[in-house]
């Protein structure tokens, strides 16, 4: 798949809430990077990335809404703006805006980095 095709497929799956399928677009040796100071700042390998997502999703009590914007592609990179409004099991309600930057190699997401205000998480 081209970078544009990967970007369009990721956005389509995320908008449909099919996150498990979206992770099928990742390479087995993908790397996920969160903001500095956030737990699990760098996660290597698809299995570990999936575990981190499951842990994060497992802490959500209620999802109130969110958006997935249109991808902007440049070479083998694309960026997608996303928002989420969730209440965690500890009672904190968090509204977060982030830019999700992806690098594509051989038709798979090789690196994903997420850019947001980390203070919104704590």
KOLTORSE-647907 format. One line per field, with one value per atom (N, C-alpha, C, O): residue number from 0; residue in three letters; x, y, z. Coordinates in Angstrom, 1 decimal, padded with zeros to 4 digits. Atoms other than C-alpha are relative to their C-alpha. Layout:
% KOLTORSE-647907
nr	(NUM,...)
rest	(Ala,...)
X	(X,...)
Y	(Y,...)
Z	(Z,...)
***
This chain:
% KOLTORSE-647907
nr	(0,0,0,0,1,1,1,1,2,2,2,2,3,3,3,3,4,4,4,4,5,5,5,5,6,6,6,6,7,7,7,7,8,8,8,8,9,9,9,9,10,10,10,10,11,11,11,11,12,12,12,12,13,13,13,13,14,14,14,14,15,15,15,15,16,16,16,16,17,17,17,17,18,18,18,18,19,19,19,19,20,20,20,20,21,21,21,21,22,22,22,22,23,23,23,23,24,24,24,24,25,25,25,25,26,26,26,26,27,27,27,27,28,28,28,28,29,29,29,29,30,30,30,30,31,31,31,31,32,32,32,32,33,33,33,33,34,34,34,34,35,35,35,35,36,36,36,36,37,37,37,37,38,38,38,38,39,39,39,39,40,40,40,40,41,41,41,41,42,42,42,42,43,43,43,43,44,44,44,44,45,45,45,45,46,46,46,46,47,47,47,47,48,48,48,48,49,49,49,49,50,50,50,50,51,51,51,51,52,52,52,52,53,53,53,53,54,54,54,54,55,55,55,55,56,56,56,56,57,57,57,57,58,58,58,58,59,59,59,59,60,60,60,60,61,61,61,61,62,62,62,62,63,63,63,63,64,64,64,64,65,65,65,65,66,66,66,66,67,67,67,67,68,68,68,68,69,69,69,69,70,70,70,70,71,71,71,71,72,72,72,72,73,73,73,73,74,74,74,74,75,75,75,75,76,76,76,76,77,77,77,77,78,78,78,78,79,79,79,79,80,80,80,80,81,81,81,81,82,82,82,82,83,83,83,83,84,84,84,84,85,85,85,85,86,86,86,86,87,87,87,87,88,88,88,88,89,89,89,89,90,90,90,90,91,91,91,91,92,92,92,92,93,93,93,93,94,94,94,94,95,95,95,95,96,96,96,96,97,97,97,97,98,98,98,98,99,99,99,99,100,100,100,100,101,101,101,101,102,102,102,102,103,103,103,103,104,104,104,104,105,105,105,105,106,106,106,106,107,107,107,107,108,108,108,108,109,109,109,109,110,110,110,110,111,111,111,111,112,112,112,112,113,113,113,113,114,114,114,114,115,115,115,115,116,116,116,116,117,117,117,117,118,118,118,118,119,119,119,119,120,120,120,120,121,121,121,121)
rest	(Unk,Unk,Unk,Unk,Unk,Unk,Unk,Unk,Unk,Unk,Unk,Unk,Unk,Unk,Unk,Unk,Unk,Unk,Unk,Unk,Unk,Unk,Unk,Unk,Unk,Unk,Unk,Unk,Unk,Unk,Unk,Unk,Unk,Unk,Unk,Unk,Unk,Unk,Unk,Unk,Unk,Unk,Unk,Unk,Unk,Unk,Unk,Unk,Unk,Unk,Unk,Unk,Unk,Unk,Unk,Unk,Unk,Unk,Unk,Unk,Unk,Unk,Unk,Unk,Unk,Unk,Unk,Unk,Unk,Unk,Unk,Unk,Unk,Unk,Unk,Unk,Unk,Unk,Unk,Unk,Unk,Unk,Unk,Unk,Unk,Unk,Unk,Unk,Unk,Unk,Unk,Unk,Unk,Unk,Unk,Unk,Unk,Unk,Unk,Unk,Unk,Unk,Unk,Unk,Unk,Unk,Unk,Unk,Unk,Unk,Unk,Unk,Unk,Unk,Unk,Unk,Unk,Unk,Unk,Unk,Unk,Unk,Unk,Unk,Unk,Unk,Unk,Unk,Unk,Unk,Unk,Unk,Unk,Unk,Unk,Unk,Unk,Unk,Unk,Unk,Unk,Unk,Unk,Unk,Unk,Unk,Unk,Unk,Unk,Unk,Unk,Unk,Unk,Unk,Unk,Unk,Unk,Unk,Unk,Unk,Unk,Unk,Unk,Unk,Unk,Unk,Unk,Unk,Unk,Unk,Unk,Unk,Unk,Unk,Unk,Unk,Unk,Unk,Unk,Unk,Unk,Unk,Unk,Unk,Unk,Unk,Unk,Unk,Unk,Unk,Unk,Unk,Unk,Unk,Unk,Unk,Unk,Unk,Unk,Unk,Unk,Unk,Unk,Unk,Unk,Unk,Unk,Unk,Unk,Unk,Unk,Unk,Unk,Unk,Unk,Unk,Unk,Unk,Unk,Unk,Unk,Unk,Unk,Unk,Unk,Unk,Unk,Unk,Unk,Unk,Unk,Unk,Unk,Unk,Unk,Unk,Unk,Unk,Unk,Unk,Unk,Unk,Unk,Unk,Unk,Unk,Unk,Unk,Unk,Unk,Unk,Unk,Unk,Unk,Unk,Unk,Unk,Unk,Unk,Unk,Unk,Unk,Unk,Unk,Unk,Unk,Unk,Unk,Unk,Unk,Unk,Unk,Unk,Unk,Unk,Unk,Unk,Unk,Unk,Unk,Unk,Unk,Unk,Unk,Unk,Unk,Unk,Unk,Unk,Unk,Unk,Unk,Unk,Unk,Unk,Unk,Unk,Unk,Unk,Unk,Unk,Unk,Unk,Unk,Unk,Unk,Unk,Unk,Unk,Unk,Unk,Unk,Unk,Unk,Unk,Unk,Unk,Unk,Unk,Unk,Unk,Unk,Unk,Unk,Unk,Unk,Unk,Unk,Unk,Unk,Unk,Unk,Unk,Unk,Unk,Unk,Unk,Unk,Unk,Unk,Unk,Unk,Unk,Unk,Unk,Unk,Unk,Unk,Unk,Unk,Unk,Unk,Unk,Unk,Unk,Unk,Unk,Unk,Unk,Unk,Unk,Unk,Unk,Unk,Unk,Unk,Unk,Unk,Unk,Unk,Unk,Unk,Unk,Unk,Unk,Unk,Unk,Unk,Unk,Unk,Unk,Unk,Unk,Unk,Unk,Unk,Unk,Unk,Unk,Unk,Unk,Unk,Unk,Unk,Unk,Unk,Unk,Unk,Unk,Unk,Unk,Unk,Unk,Unk,Unk,Unk,Unk,Unk,Unk,Unk,Unk,Unk,Unk,Unk,Unk,Unk,Unk,Unk,Unk,Unk,Unk,Unk,Unk,Unk,Unk,Unk,Unk,Unk,Unk,Unk,Unk,Unk,Unk,Unk,Unk,Unk,Unk,Unk,Unk,Unk,Unk,Unk,Unk,Unk,Unk,Unk,Unk,Unk,Unk,Unk,Unk,Unk,Unk,Unk,Unk,Unk,Unk,Unk,Unk,Unk,Unk,Unk,Unk,Unk,Unk,Unk,Unk,Unk,Unk,Unk,Unk,Unk,Unk,Unk,Unk,Unk,Unk,Unk,Unk,Unk,Unk,Unk,Unk,Unk,Unk,Unk,Unk,Unk)
X	(000.8,000.0,000.9,002.0,-000.7,001.1,-000.3,-001.1,000.2,001.4,-001.4,-002.0,001.4,-001.9,-001.0,-002.0,000.9,-003.6,000.0,-001.1,-000.1,-002.3,-000.7,-001.5,000.6,-003.4,-001.5,-002.2,001.5,-006.9,-000.6,-001.7,000.5,-007.3,000.0,-001.0,000.0,-006.2,-001.1,-001.8,001.0,-008.5,-001.4,-002.2,001.3,-011.5,-000.2,-001.3,000.2,-010.9,-000.1,-001.0,000.1,-010.4,-001.4,-002.0,001.4,-013.6,-001.1,-002.1,000.9,-015.4,000.2,-000.6,-000.3,-013.9,000.6,000.6,-000.6,-012.1,001.5,002.3,-001.4,-008.9,000.9,002.0,-000.7,-007.9,000.4,001.6,-000.4,-008.0,001.0,001.9,-001.0,-006.1,001.4,002.3,-001.3,-003.2,000.5,001.7,-000.4,-003.1,000.8,001.5,-000.7,-001.6,001.5,002.3,-001.3,001.5,000.9,000.5,-001.1,004.8,000.2,-000.1,-000.3,005.7,001.1,001.0,-001.1,008.8,-000.3,000.7,000.4,006.9,000.4,000.6,-000.3,007.8,-001.1,-001.5,001.0,005.3,000.6,001.2,-000.6,006.4,-001.0,-001.7,000.9,004.4,000.9,002.1,-000.7,005.3,001.0,000.8,-001.0,008.4,-000.7,-001.5,000.5,007.6,-001.2,-001.7,001.2,004.5,000.5,001.4,-000.3,004.6,000.1,-000.7,-000.2,005.8,000.3,-000.4,-000.3,007.3,000.3,-000.1,-000.4,008.8,-000.4,000.1,000.3,007.3,000.4,000.1,-000.5,008.9,-000.7,-000.9,000.6,007.2,-001.5,-002.1,001.4,003.6,-000.7,-001.7,000.6,002.8,000.0,-001.0,-000.1,004.0,-000.9,-001.5,000.9,002.1,-001.4,-002.2,001.4,-001.1,-000.3,-001.4,000.2,-000.6,-000.2,-001.1,000.2,-000.2,-001.3,-001.9,001.3,-003.3,-001.1,-002.0,001.0,-005.3,000.0,-001.1,-000.1,-004.0,-000.7,-001.5,000.6,-005.0,-001.5,-002.3,001.4,-008.4,-000.7,-001.9,000.6,-009.0,-000.2,-001.0,000.2,-008.7,-001.1,-001.4,001.0,-011.5,-001.4,-001.7,001.3,-014.9,-001.1,-002.0,001.0,-016.8,000.6,001.4,-000.4,-016.1,-001.1,-002.2,001.1,-018.1,000.1,-000.9,-000.1,-016.8,001.4,002.3,-001.3,-013.9,-000.1,-001.2,000.0,-012.9,001.3,002.3,-001.2,-010.5,000.0,-000.9,000.0,-009.5,000.5,000.8,-000.5,-008.4,001.6,002.2,-001.5,-004.8,000.6,000.1,-000.9,-002.1,001.2,001.9,-001.1,000.5,001.1,000.9,-001.2,004.1,001.0,001.5,-001.0,006.4,-000.5,-001.6,000.4,006.4,-000.5,-000.5,000.6,004.8,-001.4,-001.7,001.3,001.3,-000.4,000.1,000.4,-000.3,-001.5,-002.2,001.5,-003.9,-000.3,000.2,000.4,-005.4,-001.2,-002.1,001.0,-007.5,-000.4,000.5,000.4,-009.5,-000.7,-001.3,000.7,-010.9,-000.6,000.1,000.7,-013.3,-000.4,-001.3,000.3,-013.2,000.0,000.6,000.0,-013.8,000.8,000.3,-000.8,-011.2,-000.7,-001.5,000.6,-012.1,000.2,-000.5,-000.2,-010.6,-000.8,-000.7,001.0,-013.3,000.5,-000.3,-000.4,-011.1,-000.6,-000.5,000.5,-012.7,001.1,001.5,-001.1,-010.1,-000.4,-001.0,000.2,-010.5,001.4,002.1,-001.4,-007.4,-000.1,-000.9,-000.3,-006.3,001.4,002.3,-001.3,-003.4,000.2,-000.7,-000.4,-001.5,000.8,001.7,-000.6,-000.6,000.8,000.3,-000.9,002.4,000.5,001.0,-000.3,003.0,001.1,001.1,-001.0,006.0,-000.3,-000.5,000.3,005.3,001.2,001.9,-001.0,007.8,-000.6,-001.2,000.5,007.0,-001.5,-001.9,001.4,003.3,-000.6,-001.8,000.4,003.2,000.4,001.4,-000.4,003.3,001.2,001.1,-001.3,006.9,000.1,000.7,-000.2,006.7,-001.3,-001.8,001.2,003.8,000.5,000.9,-000.3,004.4,-001.2,-001.8,001.2,001.7,000.4,001.2,-000.3,001.9,-001.2,-002.2,001.1,-000.3,000.5,001.7,-000.4,-000.2,-000.1,-001.2,000.1,000.7,-000.7,-001.1,000.7,-000.7,-001.5,-002.2,001.5,-004.2,-000.2,-001.4,000.2,-003.6,000.1,-000.4,-000.2,-002.8,-000.7,-000.6)
Y	(-001.2,000.0,001.2,001.3,-001.3,003.6,000.6,000.2,-000.7,006.0,000.6,000.6,-000.6,007.7,-001.1,-000.9,001.1,004.3,-000.4,-000.7,000.4,003.4,001.1,000.8,-001.1,006.9,-000.1,000.0,000.1,006.6,-001.2,-001.1,001.2,003.1,000.2,-000.2,-000.3,004.1,000.9,000.6,-000.9,007.0,-000.6,-000.5,000.7,004.9,-000.9,-001.0,001.0,002.2,000.7,000.3,-000.7,004.7,000.7,000.6,-000.7,006.6,-001.1,-000.7,001.1,003.2,-000.6,-001.6,000.6,002.4,-001.4,-002.2,001.3,-000.6,000.0,-000.2,-000.2,-000.1,-001.3,-001.2,001.3,-003.8,-000.2,-000.6,000.1,-003.8,001.1,000.8,-001.0,-000.5,-000.4,-000.1,000.4,-002.1,-001.0,-001.3,000.9,-004.6,000.8,000.2,-000.8,-001.7,000.3,000.8,-000.2,-001.6,-001.2,-002.3,001.0,-003.4,-000.8,-000.2,000.8,-006.2,000.7,000.6,-000.7,-004.1,001.5,002.3,-001.4,-000.8,000.6,-000.2,-000.7,001.8,001.1,001.7,-001.0,004.0,000.9,000.5,-001.0,007.2,001.0,001.6,-000.9,009.2,001.2,001.3,-001.2,012.6,-000.3,-001.2,000.2,012.9,000.1,000.9,000.0,012.0,-000.8,-001.1,000.9,009.9,-001.4,-001.8,001.4,006.3,-000.7,-000.4,000.8,003.9,001.0,000.9,-001.1,006.9,-000.6,-000.1,000.7,004.5,-001.5,-002.1,001.5,001.1,-000.6,000.0,000.6,-001.2,-001.4,-002.2,001.3,-004.1,000.1,000.6,000.0,-004.6,-000.6,-000.1,000.7,-007.0,000.9,001.0,-001.0,-004.4,001.2,001.7,-001.1,-001.6,-000.4,000.4,000.5,-003.7,-000.1,000.3,000.1,-004.4,001.4,001.6,-001.3,-000.7,000.6,001.3,-000.5,000.2,-000.7,000.0,000.7,-002.5,000.5,000.6,-000.5,-001.2,001.4,001.7,-001.3,002.4,-000.1,000.5,000.1,001.4,-000.7,-000.3,000.6,-000.8,001.0,000.7,-001.0,002.3,001.0,001.9,-000.9,004.1,-000.5,-001.7,000.4,004.0,000.4,-000.4,-000.5,006.0,000.9,001.8,-000.9,007.5,000.9,000.4,-001.0,010.7,000.4,000.9,-000.4,011.4,000.2,000.0,-000.2,012.1,000.2,000.0,-000.2,013.0,-000.5,-000.6,000.4,011.7,000.9,000.7,-001.0,014.4,-000.7,-001.9,000.5,013.9,000.0,000.9,000.1,012.8,000.9,001.3,-000.8,015.0,-000.8,-001.1,000.9,013.0,000.9,001.8,-000.6,014.1,-001.1,-001.6,001.1,011.5,-001.3,-001.8,001.3,008.4,000.3,-000.6,-000.4,010.3,000.6,001.1,-000.7,011.4,000.4,-000.3,-000.4,013.2,000.1,000.4,000.0,012.9,000.7,000.3,-000.6,015.3,-000.9,-001.3,000.7,013.5,000.7,001.3,-000.4,014.4,-001.1,-002.0,001.0,012.3,000.7,001.6,-000.5,013.0,-001.3,-001.9,001.2,010.2,000.2,001.2,000.0,009.5,-001.3,-002.4,001.2,007.2,-000.6,000.0,000.7,004.7,000.7,000.4,-000.8,007.0,001.2,002.0,-001.2,009.6,001.2,002.1,-001.2,012.0,000.0,-001.0,-000.2,013.3,000.8,001.9,-000.6,014.2,000.3,-000.6,-000.5,016.2,000.2,001.0,-000.1,015.7,000.2,-000.3,-000.3,017.1,-000.5,-000.2,000.5,015.4,000.0,-000.1,000.2,015.2,-001.3,-001.5,001.3,011.7,-000.1,000.0,000.0,011.4,-001.4,-002.1,001.3,008.2,-000.1,000.8,000.3,006.9,-001.4,-002.3,001.2,004.3,-000.6,000.2,000.7,001.7,-001.3,-002.0,001.2,-001.1,-000.3,-001.4,000.1,-000.4,-000.2,-000.5,000.2,-000.7,001.2,001.9,-001.1,001.9,-000.5,-001.5,000.3,001.7,000.7,000.2,-000.8,004.5,000.9,001.4,-000.9,006.4,000.8,000.3,-000.9,009.4,000.9,001.4,-000.7,011.2,001.3,001.3,-001.3,014.9,000.7,001.0,-000.5,016.4,000.7,000.5,-000.6,018.3,-001.1,-001.4,001.1,015.6,000.4,-000.5,-000.4,017.6,-000.3,-000.4,000.4,016.8,-001.4,-001.7,001.4,013.2,-000.2,-001.2,000.2,013.8,001.1,001.0)
Z	(000.0,000.0,000.0,000.6,-000.1,-000.6,001.3,002.1,-001.2,002.2,000.1,001.1,000.0,001.1,000.3,001.0,-000.2,001.1,001.5,002.0,-001.4,004.6,000.8,001.7,-000.7,005.8,-000.1,000.9,000.2,004.3,000.8,001.4,-000.7,005.7,001.5,002.2,-001.4,009.2,000.5,001.4,-000.4,009.3,-000.1,000.8,000.2,008.0,001.2,001.7,-001.1,010.6,001.4,002.2,-001.3,013.5,000.1,001.2,-000.1,012.6,000.2,000.8,-000.2,012.6,001.4,001.7,-001.3,016.0,000.0,000.9,000.2,014.6,000.2,-000.7,-000.3,016.4,-000.1,-000.5,000.1,016.5,-001.5,-001.8,001.4,012.7,-000.4,-001.3,000.4,012.5,000.4,-000.3,-000.3,014.3,-001.0,-001.0,001.1,011.4,-001.0,-001.9,000.9,009.5,000.4,-000.3,-000.6,011.8,-000.4,-000.6,000.1,011.1,001.3,002.3,-001.2,013.5,000.9,002.1,-000.7,014.5,000.2,000.3,-000.2,014.8,001.3,002.3,-001.3,017.4,000.2,-000.7,-000.4,019.2,001.0,002.0,-000.9,020.9,000.5,-000.2,-000.7,023.4,000.4,000.2,-000.4,024.8,001.2,001.9,-001.1,027.1,001.4,001.7,-001.3,030.7,000.2,001.3,-000.1,029.9,000.2,-000.4,-000.2,031.1,-001.4,-002.3,001.3,028.3,-001.2,-002.2,001.0,026.4,-001.4,-002.4,001.2,023.8,000.1,001.1,000.0,023.0,-001.3,-002.4,001.2,020.6,-000.3,000.7,000.4,018.7,000.1,001.0,000.1,017.7,001.2,001.7,-001.1,020.5,001.3,002.0,-001.1,023.1,-000.2,000.8,000.3,021.4,000.3,000.9,-000.2,021.5,001.5,002.0,-001.4,025.2,000.6,001.5,-000.5,025.9,-000.3,000.5,000.3,024.0,000.8,001.3,-000.8,025.8,001.4,002.1,-001.3,029.1,000.1,001.1,000.1,028.2,-000.1,000.6,000.2,026.9,001.2,001.5,-001.2,030.0,001.2,002.1,-001.1,032.2,-000.3,000.5,000.4,030.4,000.5,000.2,-000.5,032.1,-001.0,-001.3,001.0,029.5,-001.1,-000.7,001.1,026.1,-000.4,-000.7,000.3,025.5,-001.5,-002.0,001.4,022.0,-000.4,000.4,000.5,019.8,-001.5,-002.1,001.4,016.3,-000.6,000.1,000.8,013.6,-001.2,-002.0,001.2,011.1,-001.2,-001.3,001.3,007.5,000.1,000.6,000.0,006.9,-000.9,-002.0,000.9,005.4,-000.2,000.7,000.4,003.5,-000.6,-001.3,000.6,002.7,000.0,001.0,000.2,001.3,000.7,000.4,-000.7,003.6,001.4,002.2,-001.3,006.5,-000.2,-001.3,000.0,007.3,001.5,002.4,-001.3,010.2,000.0,-001.0,-000.1,011.5,001.4,002.4,-001.3,014.1,000.6,-000.1,-000.7,016.7,001.3,001.9,-001.3,019.7,000.8,000.1,-000.8,022.6,001.2,001.8,-001.2,025.5,000.7,000.4,-000.7,028.0,001.5,002.0,-001.5,031.7,000.4,000.0,-000.4,033.3,001.2,001.9,-001.1,036.0,001.3,002.3,-001.2,038.6,000.1,001.1,000.0,037.7,-000.7,-000.9,000.7,035.8,-001.4,-002.1,001.4,032.6,-000.7,-000.2,000.8,030.0,-001.4,-002.1,001.4,026.8,-000.6,-000.1,000.6,024.6,-001.5,-002.2,001.4,021.3,-000.3,000.5,000.3,019.6,-001.5,-002.3,001.4,016.3,000.0,000.8,000.1,015.4,-001.3,-002.4,001.1,013.1,-000.3,000.6,000.4,011.2,-001.1,-002.0,001.0,009.2,-000.6,000.1,000.7,006.5,-000.7,-001.4,000.8,005.2,-000.5,000.3,000.6,002.8,000.3,000.5,-000.1,003.1,001.4,001.6,-001.4,006.9,000.9,000.5,-001.0,009.8,000.8,001.5,-000.7,011.1,001.3,002.2,-001.2,013.6,000.1,-000.8,-000.3,015.3,001.2,002.2,-001.2,017.5,000.2,-000.7,-000.4,019.4,000.7,001.7,-000.5,020.1,000.6,000.0,-000.7,022.8,001.3,001.6,-001.3,026.1,001.0,001.4,-001.0,028.6,001.3,002.0,-001.3,031.5,-000.1,001.0,000.1,030.1,000.5,000.8,-000.5,031.1,001.5,002.0,-001.4,034.7,000.9,002.1)
***
